């Protein structure tokens, strides 16, 4: 299992200098993996990033949220095509830097929809992800569709709904991506959705209810980590938190970061790394009882 950190804990810019800072900081905080937000995949110096990852001994994944202009759940074929091209570019970037997973809100736009998803829009999303899965398989990359709350997607908002979507896609390298921040809003508890996802669960985001320091909010992390242990989950576990003191202004507005619960990414990241590893050690000890 790899314990990772989202790059926005360290910086809001992901040019070469920003990525160098994020990679160095991720390693200094004791993580195994960095999740790189691909807001501008064309602006990444792939060779330099790959070299930096190798230098610091870090694995890499990547994430993004689609916009209204690239929404593959749209009924407009031009918008769907634009989203598929963007995600195809992200897969190529990820392969070139040696990354393993493309995750996030990549099945629709990350926005508040004013109507339910249409059957045609859902079909477009499923078919686009299915096509992208074929390309990802050729590149050795897995694709995770992130379960987010009702204010950021209308396609699915719970783990069970995501399992049905993944099964509809029907590709072995497409899986469910759970996020404790969103689960805390939409799920009945933090344990049973992990069991329901089972071997369809391939990626995890760890975030507190208010996106601040882990353990200072309302998320039942004990139940969640027990679920991971019960199912034998062994995929990436990635800390995610946002503060407008650090994060890119566009992303800050998209995620409604209207107040800051932290300003020191180094302290926050070191705390999160220790917190996650401590919870994992605790649930691993249950087998000795």
C-alpha positions as CSV (number, residue, x, y, z in Angstrom):
1,X,0.0,0.0,0.0
2,X,1.3,3.5,-0.9
3,X,0.5,6.5,1.3
4,X,0.3,9.7,-0.8
5,X,-0.5,13.4,-0.8
6,X,-2.3,15.6,-3.2
7,X,0.1,18.2,-4.7
8,X,-2.2,21.1,-3.7
9,X,-1.1,20.7,-0.1
10,X,2.2,22.3,-1.2
11,X,1.5,24.7,-4.1
12,X,-1.1,26.2,-6.3
13,X,1.1,26.2,-9.4
14,X,2.2,23.1,-11.3
15,X,4.8,24.4,-13.7
16,X,8.3,22.9,-13.3
17,X,9.2,25.0,-10.2
18,X,5.8,24.2,-8.6
19,X,6.1,20.5,-9.2
20,X,9.7,20.5,-7.9
21,X,8.5,22.1,-4.7
22,X,5.5,19.6,-4.4
23,X,7.7,16.6,-5.1
24,X,10.4,17.6,-2.6
25,X,7.8,18.5,0.0
26,X,5.9,15.2,-0.4
27,X,9.1,13.2,0.1
28,X,10.1,15.4,3.1
29,X,6.8,14.7,4.8
30,X,7.4,11.0,4.5
31,X,4.9,10.1,1.8
32,X,5.4,7.4,-0.8
33,X,3.4,9.0,-3.6
34,X,2.3,12.3,-5.0
35,X,-1.0,13.0,-6.7
36,X,-0.5,15.6,-9.4
37,X,-3.5,17.7,-10.5
38,X,-3.5,17.9,-14.3
39,X,-5.3,21.3,-14.6
40,X,-3.0,22.1,-17.5
41,X,-1.5,18.8,-18.8
42,X,0.1,20.5,-21.8
43,X,2.2,22.7,-19.5
44,X,4.0,19.9,-17.8
45,X,7.7,19.2,-18.6
46,X,7.3,15.5,-18.6
47,X,11.0,14.5,-18.7
48,X,11.8,16.8,-15.8
49,X,8.9,15.6,-13.7
50,X,9.9,12.0,-14.4
51,X,13.5,12.7,-13.3
52,X,12.3,14.5,-10.2
53,X,10.1,11.6,-9.2
54,X,13.0,9.2,-9.7
55,X,15.4,11.4,-7.7
56,X,13.1,11.5,-4.7
57,X,11.9,7.9,-5.0
58,X,8.2,8.8,-5.3
59,X,5.4,7.1,-7.2
60,X,2.9,9.3,-9.0
61,X,-0.8,9.5,-9.9
62,X,-2.8,12.3,-11.5
63,X,-6.2,13.7,-11.1
64,X,-8.5,16.4,-12.5
65,X,-12.1,17.5,-12.7
66,X,-13.7,18.1,-16.0
67,X,-15.4,21.4,-16.8
68,X,-18.7,22.2,-18.6
69,X,-16.6,22.6,-21.8
70,X,-15.2,19.1,-21.5
71,X,-18.1,17.2,-19.8
72,X,-18.2,13.7,-21.3
73,X,-21.7,13.3,-19.7
74,X,-23.0,16.0,-22.0
75,X,-25.5,15.3,-24.7
76,X,-23.4,17.6,-27.1
77,X,-21.1,15.3,-29.1
78,X,-18.5,18.1,-29.5
79,X,-18.3,18.7,-25.7
80,X,-17.9,14.9,-25.2
81,X,-15.2,14.8,-27.8
82,X,-13.3,17.7,-26.2
83,X,-13.4,15.9,-22.8
84,X,-12.2,12.7,-24.3
85,X,-9.3,14.5,-26.0
86,X,-8.3,16.1,-22.7
87,X,-8.4,12.8,-20.8
88,X,-6.4,11.2,-23.6
89,X,-3.7,13.8,-23.2
90,X,-3.7,13.3,-19.4
91,X,-3.2,9.5,-20.0
92,X,-0.2,10.3,-22.2
93,X,1.3,12.7,-19.7
94,X,0.8,10.3,-16.9
95,X,2.5,7.5,-18.9
96,X,5.4,9.7,-19.8
97,X,6.1,10.6,-16.1
98,X,5.8,7.0,-15.0
99,X,2.4,7.4,-13.3
100,X,0.0,4.6,-12.5
101,X,-3.6,6.0,-11.9
102,X,-5.7,8.7,-13.5
103,X,-8.5,9.6,-11.0
104,X,-11.0,12.3,-10.1
105,X,-14.2,13.7,-11.5
106,X,-13.5,12.5,-15.0
107,X,-16.9,11.0,-15.7
108,X,-18.7,14.3,-15.8
109,X,-18.1,18.0,-15.1
110,X,-17.1,18.9,-11.5
111,X,-20.0,21.3,-10.9
112,X,-23.4,21.7,-9.5
113,X,-25.9,20.4,-12.0
114,X,-29.5,21.9,-12.0
115,X,-31.1,18.7,-13.4
116,X,-30.6,15.0,-13.0
117,X,-28.3,13.2,-15.4
118,X,-30.0,12.2,-18.6
119,X,-29.9,8.7,-20.0
120,X,-28.1,9.9,-23.1
121,X,-25.6,11.8,-21.0
122,X,-24.9,8.8,-18.8
123,X,-24.5,6.6,-21.9
124,X,-22.0,9.1,-23.4
125,X,-20.0,9.1,-20.2
126,X,-19.9,5.3,-19.9
127,X,-18.9,4.9,-23.6
128,X,-16.2,7.5,-23.4
129,X,-14.6,6.0,-20.2
130,X,-14.8,2.6,-21.9
131,X,-12.9,3.9,-24.9
132,X,-10.3,5.6,-22.7
133,X,-9.9,2.5,-20.6
134,X,-8.6,0.7,-23.7
135,X,-6.0,3.4,-24.3
136,X,-5.1,3.4,-20.6
137,X,-4.7,-0.4,-20.6
138,X,-2.1,-0.1,-23.4
139,X,-0.2,2.4,-21.3
140,X,-0.4,0.4,-18.1
141,X,-2.7,2.9,-16.4
142,X,-5.7,2.4,-14.2
143,X,-8.7,4.8,-14.2
144,X,-10.6,5.8,-11.1
145,X,-14.0,7.5,-11.1
146,X,-14.3,9.6,-8.0
147,X,-17.5,9.5,-5.9
148,X,-18.3,13.1,-5.0
149,X,-21.2,14.8,-3.4
150,X,-24.4,16.1,-5.0
151,X,-23.0,19.6,-5.4
152,X,-20.2,18.4,-7.6
153,X,-21.8,15.7,-9.8
154,X,-25.3,14.4,-10.8
155,X,-24.1,11.1,-12.2
156,X,-23.5,9.2,-9.0
157,X,-22.9,10.3,-5.4
158,X,-22.4,7.0,-3.4
159,X,-20.1,4.1,-3.6
160,X,-22.9,1.7,-4.6
161,X,-23.9,3.9,-7.5
162,X,-20.3,4.1,-8.6
163,X,-20.0,0.3,-8.5
164,X,-23.0,0.1,-10.9
165,X,-21.4,2.6,-13.2
166,X,-18.0,0.8,-13.2
167,X,-19.8,-2.5,-13.9
168,X,-21.6,-0.8,-16.9
169,X,-18.2,0.4,-18.3
170,X,-17.0,-3.2,-18.0
171,X,-13.3,-2.6,-18.2
172,X,-10.9,-4.4,-15.8
173,X,-8.8,-1.3,-15.3
174,X,-11.7,1.1,-14.3
175,X,-12.5,1.2,-10.6
176,X,-14.2,3.1,-7.8
177,X,-12.4,6.0,-6.2
178,X,-13.8,6.8,-2.7
179,X,-13.2,10.0,-0.8
180,X,-13.9,10.3,2.9
181,X,-14.8,14.0,2.6
182,X,-17.6,13.2,0.2
183,X,-18.6,10.0,1.9
184,X,-19.2,12.0,5.1
185,X,-21.9,14.0,3.2
186,X,-23.6,11.3,1.2
187,X,-23.1,7.9,2.8
188,X,-25.0,6.3,5.7
189,X,-21.8,5.4,7.4
190,X,-18.1,5.1,6.6
191,X,-17.8,1.3,6.8
192,X,-20.5,-0.4,4.6
193,X,-19.7,1.5,1.4
194,X,-16.1,0.2,1.5
195,X,-17.5,-3.3,1.8
196,X,-20.0,-2.7,-1.0
197,X,-17.2,-1.5,-3.3
198,X,-15.1,-4.5,-2.4
199,X,-12.6,-5.4,-5.1
200,X,-14.0,-2.6,-7.3
201,X,-12.3,-0.1,-4.9
202,X,-9.0,1.0,-6.4
203,X,-8.2,4.4,-5.0
204,X,-8.9,6.3,-1.7
205,X,-8.8,10.0,-0.8
206,X,-8.5,10.8,2.9
207,X,-10.0,14.2,3.8
208,X,-11.6,15.6,6.9
209,X,-15.2,16.9,6.9
210,X,-14.0,20.6,6.7
211,X,-10.9,19.8,4.6
212,X,-8.6,20.7,7.5
213,X,-6.4,18.7,9.9
214,X,-7.3,15.0,10.1
215,X,-9.0,14.1,13.3
216,X,-10.4,17.6,13.9
217,X,-13.7,17.1,12.2
218,X,-16.6,14.7,12.0
219,X,-15.3,11.9,9.7
220,X,-15.4,8.5,11.4
221,X,-11.9,7.4,10.2
222,X,-11.9,4.4,12.6
223,X,-14.8,2.8,10.8
224,X,-13.4,3.7,7.3
225,X,-10.0,2.2,8.0
226,X,-11.6,-0.9,9.5
227,X,-13.5,-1.3,6.2
228,X,-10.2,-1.1,4.3
229,X,-8.7,-3.8,6.5
230,X,-11.8,-6.0,6.3
231,X,-11.7,-6.0,2.5
232,X,-7.9,-6.3,2.2
233,X,-7.6,-3.1,0.3
234,X,-4.0,-2.5,-0.9
235,X,-4.3,0.4,-3.3
236,X,-3.1,4.1,-2.9
237,X,-4.4,6.0,0.2
238,X,-3.9,9.7,-0.6
239,X,-4.4,12.7,1.7
240,X,-6.2,15.6,0.2
241,X,-6.8,19.1,1.7
242,X,-7.2,22.6,0.4
243,X,-6.6,26.1,1.6
244,X,-6.9,29.2,-0.5
245,X,-3.6,30.3,1.1
246,X,-1.9,27.7,-1.1
247,X,-4.2,26.2,-3.7
248,X,-4.7,27.7,-7.2
249,X,-7.4,30.4,-7.2
250,X,-9.4,28.7,-9.9
251,X,-9.5,25.4,-8.0
252,X,-10.2,27.2,-4.7
253,X,-13.3,28.8,-6.2
254,X,-14.4,25.5,-7.8
255,X,-14.2,23.7,-4.4
256,X,-15.7,26.6,-2.5
257,X,-12.7,27.1,-0.2
258,X,-14.2,30.2,1.5
259,X,-12.2,29.9,4.8
260,X,-8.8,28.5,5.6
261,X,-8.3,25.9,8.3
262,X,-4.5,25.7,7.7
263,X,-1.7,27.8,6.2
264,X,1.4,25.6,6.8
265,X,1.3,22.8,4.3
266,X,4.5,21.2,5.8
267,X,3.0,20.8,9.2
268,X,-0.4,19.7,7.8
269,X,1.2,17.1,5.5
270,X,3.5,15.6,8.2
271,X,0.5,15.3,10.5
272,X,-1.6,13.6,7.8
273,X,1.2,11.1,7.0
274,X,1.5,10.1,10.7
275,X,-2.3,10.0,11.2
276,X,-2.9,7.7,8.2
277,X,-0.1,5.4,9.0
278,X,-1.2,5.2,12.6
279,X,-4.8,4.3,11.7
280,X,-3.5,1.6,9.3
281,X,-1.3,0.2,12.0
282,X,-4.2,0.2,14.5
283,X,-6.5,-1.8,12.2
284,X,-3.8,-4.2,11.2
285,X,-3.4,-5.1,14.9
286,X,-7.0,-6.3,15.0
287,X,-5.9,-9.7,13.6
288,X,-3.9,-10.3,16.7
289,X,-6.9,-10.1,19.1
